[in-house]
Each structure stands twice: as structure tokens, then as C-alpha cells.
Amino acid sequence: MFEHVGELVAEHAGARWVLLAVLALSALDAFVPPLPSESVVIALAAVSADTGAPHPVLLGLCAMVGAFCGDNLTYALGRHSSLRRRIAGHPRLDRAFARAERELDRRGAFAVLAARYVPVGRTAVNLTAGAARFPRRRFVGLSALAALTWAGYSVLIGTLAGQWVESTPLAGALLGIAIALVLGFAVDTVLQKVLRPRARV
């Protein structure tokens, strides 16, 4: 799959519509986690390091705006849904939801920022934040910071990979995706170790 993403990106990196596609993809994967927005941004940054297109700053900006919009739309969906009422009659779910609310209240910044780098976790945390009435102003600020760091991280990895594999945009794109997968696995493993003991408390 990721090889096809790399090939597609290398072929269309210079197209005018690419940046709009990045913005849309970065927003939509807040609702549909399997969409490869991070892989696309990294692959485009790798190609940009070799060809100059798309411009890395514009690429990062579009990725950031898309991610921010997607996170806040997911939050709004959770806030205006009937999720809280539906689980009220299920003691186990109600307890789990109450625990999630407490975690967001105690470590909201950590939860929102860390979830940005964990597939599916981003969707779950944003929906829960909305449904649990996590303060909107605080969520907006945290989601903006999460989007900024994620976009910068993705463009940086792609740029470094593209510079390491000069004159071979596809190889640079695939290398960048591979590095991101390894780092993502490492982040997920660390978060599991950090959060699991706290979940038992």
C-alpha cells in the first residue's frame, strides 16, 4: 500500500491540486483513521527535497490547517452527539467514560497532544473530549499545537529522507514513510507503558 502511495505522490507532486488534497486528507482522517495523510505529507516532503515541489512551507501549512479543522470537527461531533446519554444506562461504559473525563481533566494537554500521533487514538480522544464537555477554548489551543507539531514533524522527516536519497524521489518517499512507521510504533509503545499503570489506579 505504502509503495503505491509513494508512486502516486512522486508522479503528481508538482500538480496544483496537491496542496488542496493534502488539506482535505489531513482533515478527513480525523473521521476515517485508515486514510494515509501522514504518509502522503512525508512522501511529498521527500519529493520536494529533490524537486522543489510542492513548497515545503506551503505543504506544512496545508497539513496543519487540515489537521486542525479535522480535530475540531470531531470534537464538535462528540459535543453535539447523544453519546453521553446513550451510555448512561450501561454502568461499565459509564464508568469508562467517567475515567476518560477524569484523565482529560487531569492530563488534557498530554492526551490531546499524544493522541495526534496514534492512529485511531486521535479520533477517540477528540470525540470523548467533545462529549465530556472538555473546555472548547482549551481544546482549540491544544489541537492547534498538536496540528503544528505533527505537520512540522511530518515535513521534517520527509525532507531528511529526501536529502538522504538524492535524485530518487520515490526512494526518499518510501524511506520517509518507513521512518514514520517506526517512530509511530515507538511512540505508541511508550504511551501504552505510561498510560497502562495509570489506568489501573
SULFEN-V149790 format. One record per residue. N is the residue number from 1. RES is the residue in one letter. SS is DSSP state (H for helix, E for strand, C for the rest). PSI is psi as a letter, one per 30 degrees, with the letter a starting at -180 (NA if undefined). OMEGA is omega in degrees with one decimal (NA if undefined). Layout:
n = {N,N}
res = {RES,RES}
ss = {SS,SS}
psi = {PSI,PSI}
omega = {OMEGA,OMEGA}
This chain:
n = {1,2,3,4,5,6,7,8,9,10,11,12,13,14,15,16,17,18,19,20,21,22,23,24,25,26,27,28,29,30,31,32,33,34,35,36,37,38,39,40,41,42,43,44,45,46,47,48,49,50,51,52,53,54,55,56,57,58,59,60,61,62,63,64,65,66,67,68,69,70,71,72,73,74,75,76,77,78,79,80,81,82,83,84,85,86,87,88,89,90,91,92,93,94,95,96,97,98,99,100,101,102,103,104,105,106,107,108,109,110,111,112,113,114,115,116,117,118,119,120,121,122,123,124,125,126,127,128,129,130,131,132,133,134,135,136,137,138,139,140,141,142,143,144,145,146,147,148,149,150,151,152,153,154,155,156,157,158,159,160,161,162,163,164,165,166,167,168,169,170,171,172,173,174,175,176,177,178,179,180,181,182,183,184,185,186,187,188,189,190,191,192,193,194,195,196,197,198,199,200,201}
res = {M,F,E,H,V,G,E,L,V,A,E,H,A,G,A,R,W,V,L,L,A,V,L,A,L,S,A,L,D,A,F,V,P,P,L,P,S,E,S,V,V,I,A,L,A,A,V,S,A,D,T,G,A,P,H,P,V,L,L,G,L,C,A,M,V,G,A,F,C,G,D,N,L,T,Y,A,L,G,R,H,S,S,L,R,R,R,I,A,G,H,P,R,L,D,R,A,F,A,R,A,E,R,E,L,D,R,R,G,A,F,A,V,L,A,A,R,Y,V,P,V,G,R,T,A,V,N,L,T,A,G,A,A,R,F,P,R,R,R,F,V,G,L,S,A,L,A,A,L,T,W,A,G,Y,S,V,L,I,G,T,L,A,G,Q,W,V,E,S,T,P,L,A,G,A,L,L,G,I,A,I,A,L,V,L,G,F,A,V,D,T,V,L,Q,K,V,L,R,P,R,A,R,V}
ss = {C,H,H,H,H,H,H,H,H,H,H,H,C,C,C,C,C,H,H,H,H,H,H,H,H,H,H,H,C,C,C,C,C,C,C,C,H,H,H,H,H,H,H,H,H,H,H,H,H,H,H,C,C,C,C,H,H,H,H,H,H,H,H,H,H,H,H,H,H,H,H,H,H,H,H,H,H,H,H,C,C,C,H,H,H,H,H,C,C,C,H,H,H,H,H,H,H,H,H,H,H,H,H,H,H,H,H,H,H,H,H,H,H,H,H,C,C,C,C,C,H,H,H,H,H,H,H,H,H,H,H,C,C,C,C,H,H,H,H,H,H,H,H,H,H,H,H,H,H,H,H,H,H,H,H,H,H,H,H,H,H,H,H,H,C,C,C,C,H,H,H,H,H,H,H,H,H,H,H,H,H,H,H,H,H,H,H,H,H,H,H,H,H,H,H,H,H,H,H,H,C}
psi = {e,f,e,e,e,e,e,e,e,e,e,g,e,f,k,f,f,e,e,e,e,e,e,e,e,e,e,f,f,f,e,i,e,f,k,h,e,e,e,e,e,e,e,e,e,e,e,e,f,e,f,f,k,l,k,e,e,e,e,e,e,e,e,e,e,e,e,e,e,e,e,f,e,e,e,e,e,e,e,g,l,g,e,e,e,e,f,e,g,j,e,e,e,e,e,e,e,e,e,e,e,e,e,e,e,e,h,e,e,e,e,e,e,e,f,f,g,j,k,e,e,e,e,e,e,e,e,e,e,e,e,g,h,k,k,e,e,e,e,e,e,e,e,e,e,e,e,e,e,e,e,e,e,e,e,e,e,e,e,e,e,e,e,e,i,k,g,i,e,e,e,e,e,e,e,e,e,e,e,e,e,e,e,e,e,e,e,e,e,e,e,e,e,e,e,e,e,e,f,f,NA}
omega = {-176.8,175.8,178.5,176.5,179.3,179.9,-179.4,179.9,-179.1,-177.7,-173.0,-174.4,-176.7,-177.7,-177.0,-175.8,-173.2,-177.5,175.9,177.6,177.7,179.4,-178.8,-178.3,179.7,177.0,-174.4,-177.3,169.3,179.8,-177.5,-173.4,-179.2,179.1,-171.4,-176.0,-178.9,179.6,-180.0,180.0,-179.7,-179.7,177.8,178.2,178.4,177.8,179.9,179.6,-178.4,-172.4,-177.7,179.8,-4.4,179.6,-174.5,179.3,178.3,177.5,179.4,-179.5,179.8,178.0,-178.8,-178.9,179.0,-179.8,179.6,-179.8,180.0,179.9,-177.0,173.4,177.9,176.6,-179.3,178.2,178.2,-176.5,-175.5,178.2,179.3,-176.9,-176.3,-180.0,-176.1,-177.4,-177.1,-178.3,-179.4,-173.8,-177.7,178.7,-180.0,177.5,179.5,180.0,178.5,177.8,178.7,178.0,179.4,179.6,178.4,-179.8,-178.1,-173.3,-176.4,-178.4,179.9,-177.2,-176.9,-178.3,-178.3,-177.5,-179.3,-176.6,-177.7,178.2,-178.7,178.5,178.7,-179.3,-177.3,-178.0,-178.5,177.1,-179.7,178.8,178.4,-178.1,-179.2,-179.7,171.9,-174.7,-174.9,-177.5,179.1,179.6,179.9,179.4,-179.4,-179.9,175.7,178.1,178.9,180.0,179.4,-178.2,179.4,-179.5,179.1,178.8,-177.8,179.8,179.9,179.5,179.6,180.0,179.0,179.5,179.1,178.8,178.5,-178.5,-175.3,175.9,175.9,-174.3,-178.1,179.1,178.0,179.0,-179.4,177.9,178.9,178.7,-179.8,178.8,-179.5,178.9,179.9,179.4,178.8,177.7,-179.9,179.0,-179.7,-180.0,179.7,-179.4,178.5,-179.7,-179.4,-173.2,-174.9,178.3,-179.6,-178.5,-178.5,-176.5,NA}
